[in-house]
Amino acid sequence: MGQRHQLFVIARINGRYRQLAAIHHQWLFGHTALRRCRDMLNIFSNTTNRIPLQQELIAASRKDHDFWLESYDDKNEHVPFPFIMTCLVTGASFNVDGYYHGVLIEPFFMPHNGGDNDDGITIFDITEPGDVHYCFVDFKGMGSEREVDLNTPLSARTYLEAYYILHNCDGAHKDDEASNDDVADMLALVQSFEGKPLITLAALAETWPAGDWGTDIDVLESESTTVSGFSVLDTAEKPKSLRHQSLDRVLDLLLGSSDEKDVQDLMTEAVHLYDFIATLRQRMYSQAPVLQASAANVYLLREALEGETIVHFNEFKHWNAESLAKVVKGIESVKALNLSNMPDFTESELEIILNSAPSVEALVILEMPQISIEFVANHLGSYDVYHSELFRAALYKPYLRTEP
């Protein structure tokens, strides 16, 4: 028995939509489904979770083509994106107001219509963690009082009105004789979704091309005018102002020099340019994968990061631990370091950096299997640590669905 419901997380990875997580909820429908959806939207969009989510999206982008094709058993890992799954499980199963209901973890690539279902599905698009989209979908006919369109994105209100009559607060009533106070509460719940963008039909069809979405996926893709939330028309490069041209020229001189003294002399004048430090920081991060760790660049990066509370080192692939330690040393404002997705970084190198950063309180080292759980326990006990295996270990076997 139950009011069965599945929940999915998707994102656009390397130009196409992929599934990243799926769970089964045995009793989820009506206003409870909306409350869980709202909680998960808050979790996925919370700025505290943005860096770990972005790092797992980066990890997903580095998976080879076969990863998305192989069967679940061949992958030999029950949760490939454990932080994303942790967010999904937490929001679906728990609320500080007292709600609790167990959930089951499904294979992350499970078809949208592959679960034992009574009351539709909930889907979250986290392509842009700062702009999370959602929708409900009924793919076969739900156990609701009224029918809704099948195989199309449903808003919170449309989904809820399949179960309750919500015309207005005074004259409305819920099908199971709920009071007007209950209806007023549900209307407020619906209003909390205002401004929350819906997932498009094109995104659903691209994620699950075998689904019955009512039209050809190529037609849907041709009708889509946005990529990652930005209009295609906005991607054309616009002419730069004289100020931006001057900034670019100064940055070219700085990043093209290997002489630290010359760079320091030029910086004494450059720092007076409007928005210079922010532009320098942006330029250095955009060139990070190819930027060399010269003494001049170490000095520039340290200047660019002065005052920052979160420092991301994971894109500086050619920089050794000693160079990164020189950058972070003396920046008292830094409270968190992101060193995720750096497969060649060792435990000893991590210690070198941390020894130069006494103000650091949090450490994000997702997708870093070479940094062992034992090392985390023995050497990083004083830090708030985001480590993939710590999240994965919490999603242990009893909560996994085991049948085919």
N, C-alpha and C positions, 0 to 999 in steps of 0.2 A: 504494500500500500504506500501511498504518498502522492505528493504533487511535484513530480520530478522535473528538474530544470538543470540545464547545463550552462556554464559560463566560460567564455573564451577571451583570450587576449591575442590581438593581431597587430602587425606593424608592417610598414613598407620597408623592405630590406633589399638593398641593391636594385632598386627599380621595380620590385614587384611585392605584392602583399604575401606575408607568410604567417602561419600560426605559431605562437610562442608558448601558450599554456592553455590547459583545459581542465575543468573540474566538474564533478557531479554533485548536485544538491538534491537531497531526497524530498525536501518539503519547502518549496519556494514558488510563490505565485502572488498575484495581486499587489497590494500595497507593501507587503514584505519584500517582494522582488525590487520594488522601487527604492526602498530604504537601503537594501544591500547595494544596489547600483549606485546610489548617491554616495554611500560610504566609500565605495571603491573608486569612484571618480575623484573624491577628495584625497584618497591615498595616492593614486597614480599621479595626481597633479601637484601634490605637496612638494614644495621646494626642497625639503629635507631629503626626499627620495629621488630627486632629479638626477644626481650624479650616478648612483648605482643603476638606475634604469638606463641612462644613456650608455653606461659601460656595457651592460648586457646587450643593448642594441648594437653596439660596436662588435661585441663578440659574435652576435648573430650574423653580422655582415661579413665576418671572416670565415664562416662555415663554408665548406666547399659544396658544389652542386649536389654531390651524392648524399650529403647529410640530409637534405630535404627530401630525398627519394627513398632511402633505405627504410626497412621496416623498423618498428619500435624495438624489437628484441636485438637487432643488429647494432643499435646505437650503444647498448650496454650502459646506459645512464638513464635513470628514471625521471630526472628533472634537469634538462639541459640549461635552463635559465632560472636558477633557484630564487633570485631576488624577485623577479617578476611573479613567480609562482607564490612566493611568500605574501606579496601584496594581495594577490587574488584570493588566496585561502583566508587570510586575515579578514579582509573586507566581507567575504561571503559568509563567514562562520561566527563572527564575533563583533560585538559593539559594547562600548563602555557603559551604555545604559542598561545592560543586563541581558542582551540577546546572545544566545549561543546555539549553534547547530553544527554538528559534524559534517564534513564534506569528504569526497573521495577524489583523489587525483587521477585524472585520465591521461592516456597518451597525448602529448601535446599536439599531435597532428590529427587527432580524431576528427572525422567529418562533422560538419555542423549538425547533421541529422543522424549522427551515429550513436547517440545516447538513448537510454530508456527515458522517454520524455512524455510529460503530460501538459506542461504549462510554458512551452516556449524556451527560448535561450536569450542570454544577455551577452553582448559582445562589446569589448573595449578596444579602441584603436589608439595605441600609444606611440605612433610614429613620431609625434612631437610631444614629449612629456609635459610641456607647458601648455598644451592645447589638446587635451584628451577628448576623443569623440566616443560616443556610445550609441547603441540601439538595442532594441528587443526585436526578435524575429519569431514568428509562428510559421513553422514549415509543414505542418500537417493538420492543424486544427487543435486548439487547446481546450482544456476542460473549463472554459469560461462561460459566462452567461450569454455573451454575444460574440459573433464571429468578427474577425479582422482579416485584412488582406494577407494572403500567404506569401512567403518568400519575398518580403520587402522590409526595409528598415521601419520600425515602429518607434514613435516617440514615447516618452514616459506617460503622457496623458492618454494617448491612443491605447497603449497597453493596459493602463489602469481602467479605462472605461469599458474594456471588455469584461470586467468583473463588477464594476460599480457604476451607478448613475450619478453623474457629477455636474448636472446642468447649472446649479447654483447652490449656495450654502443653505438658504432657507427652505426651498422646496425640494431639494435633492434628497435622495435616500439611497442607501446601499441595498443591494439585492437581498442580503440576509438580515434586513430590519435593523441596520446600524442606526445610531442616533445622529442627529444633525451635528453634534460635537465631533463625532468620528469623521463625518464627511468634511467638516471644516478643516480638520487635521490633515485629511488626504488632499484637499485643495491646496493647502499650504505646502504639502509635500510635492505636488505637481509644480507649484510655482518655484520651488527650489531648483528645478531643472531649467528654468528660463536662461537662455544664453548658452546652454550646453549644446555644442554642435552634434548633429547626428552623423553616423557613418553613412557613406553613400552606397547606393546599390552597386555601383561600379567596383567599389572596394570589396564588397561581399563576394561579388562574382569572380573577382580576381583571386581572392583567398580560396574560395571553393568553386573552381570552374566546373565541377561535375554537378553542382546544384541546379535546381530548376528555378532560375531567376527570371524567367519569362522573356528574355531577349538574348541576343548573341553577345558574348563578352566583348568581341571586337567593336561592336556598336557602342557598348557602354564606355569602353576605353576612349573611343574617338569623341564621345560627348563630354568626357571629363576635361575641364580646363585648368585644373590645378595640379601642382606637384608639391607634395610636402607642405601644403597649406599656403603656398604662394602662387599668385596668378602667373601663368606662362608669359603674359604680356609684361610682367614686372621683371622678368629675368634678363631682358636686354640691358646691356651696359649703358648707363646714362653719362653724358658729358660731365667731367669733373670741374668743379669750381677752381679758381686760381689758388685759393687757400689749400684745397686738397692736392692740387698739383705740386704746390710748394712742400707740403707735408711728405708727399711721396718722394720728392727729390731728396729731402733730408734723410728719410728712412733708407733710401737706396745708398746714400753715402755712409750712413752708420753701419748698416748690415753688410756693406761691401768692404769694410775696413777690417783688417786683422790687428791693427795697432791700438792697444787699449788706451794709450795716452791721447792719440788723435781723437778717439771716440769720446773720451771724457771732456776734452776741450770743446768739441762740437756740441755735446750735451748741455754744457753751461748756457748756451744760447737757445738750443732747441726746446728746452723745458718750458720756455716762456711762450711757446706757440700754443694757441688754444687747442685743447683736447689732444695734446701731443702724446702724453703717457698712455692714454687709453688706445690711441691709434698704434703706438709702438707695440703695446701688448698684443693687440689684434694681429698685427703683421707678423710678429714672432711666432704666434701660435699657428697662423696659417702656413708658415714656412717650416714649422717644427720638424716634420719628417725628414727634411733635407738639410736642416741647419746644423752647422758644425759647432762643437763646443770650444771655440777659441776663447782666449782670455777676454777679448773685446765683447763677444756675445754673452759670456757669463756675466760680465758687468752690466750689459744692456738688459738682460732678462731680470737680474736682481733689481734694477731700477724700475723696470716695467711692473714688477710684482709688489713693490713696496706699498704697504697698506692693505693688501689683499688678505682675506681670511681663509680662502680655499685656494690651494695651488695644485695645478694639474701638470704632472711631469710625464704622463703616459705617451704623449706624442713625440717626445724628444728622443727618438730612437738611437741616435748616434752619440748620446751624452752618457758618460760613465758616472758612477756614483760620486766620485770625488768632485766632478764638475757640478752636479746637481746639489751636492752638499754646500758648495761655495755659494750657490745661488740662494739657498734658503737660509743660510747662516746669517743671523742678524736681523731677519725680517720677523720682528716680534709679533706682528699682527696675525701671522699664519696660525690657524687652529686645525686645519685639516689638509692632508696630503692625499692626492689621487695618483696611485701608481698601478692602476689596473691594466690588464691586457698587455703586459710586458713580459713575454715568455722567457726572455734571456736574463732577466733580473734575478739575482741570487739573494739568499737570506743575509749573507755577509754584507752585500751592497746595501740592502735595506737598513741594516744597523748603522752603516756609515752615514746615511742621510739622516736617520733619526737622532743620532748623536749630535748632529749640527742644528737640530731644530727642537730645542727644549720646550717651545710653546705649543707644539702640536699635541692635540688631544684626540683626534680621530684619524683613522687610516683606512682608505678604500683600496683594497687589493683583490678585486674581483677578477676571475679568470686567471688566477696565478697559482696553478697547482704545485709549482716548484716551491712555494712558500707553504710548508707543512703545517698541519693543525698543531703538531707538537711544538713547533717553533712559535706559533701564535700564543699557545698556552704558557710557554716557558719564558718568552721574551717580550710579549706585547700585552701583558695583562693590565697595564695601566692605561691602555688606549681603547677607544671605541673602534672596534675592527669590523669592517665589512669584507668578509671572505666567503667565496662561493661555497666551500665545503662546510662552513658553519651553517649557512642557510640550508644547504642540501641535507645535512645530517638531521636537521629538525623535521624534515619532511620524510620521516622514516617509513619503513615498509608497511606497518599496520594500516596506514592511511592511504595506501595505494590500491587501486582497483586491480585485481589480479586476473580476472577472467578475460578471455579474448575479447 
